[in-house]
Amino acid sequence: MSKKLRRSKNIESGDVGLVKDVVWKKSLQDKDIALLCSIRKSLIKKIPGLTEEFNKQSRYFGYWIGDERDNAYIYVQKKGLRIDLNISRKFEKDIRKEGFNIKYINNYQGRAGWLTGWKIPHSTQDVDAVVSWLCKAFESNL
């Protein structure tokens, strides 16, 4: 597996696995990160070969396997996390039924057909539901 080229000086990524905590924690010191940490720990256990990147300026984590393109982004925001997933928007109803809000984001991913703008409050207790949807973006590779 080749290392993904760093696209910006603000982006840190490794060969495979999670970005070291010292790389991202300073950028997020003013944010609630308990939910984020739980999600990251679960993802690395459930998705073999997962690679993570972190953008210090935009405060997001990107995820992919091997040489493929990114399949998920987790944006760390003041009131919670915003997740963009490389799955069909047809799943929005199912995620809403689980009590989450989605407000479509017309960004590059949204225009490419991704489910974008999934809002998850930092107080969310159902980490398994969140991780399950994140894993769905990698199903074709698991």
Helices and strands as residue ranges (DSSP letters): E 11-13, H 21-24, G 26-28, H 34-46, E 50-55, E 60-65, E 72-76, E 80-85, G 89-91, H 92-97, E 101-102, H 108-111, E 115-121, H 127-136, G 139-141
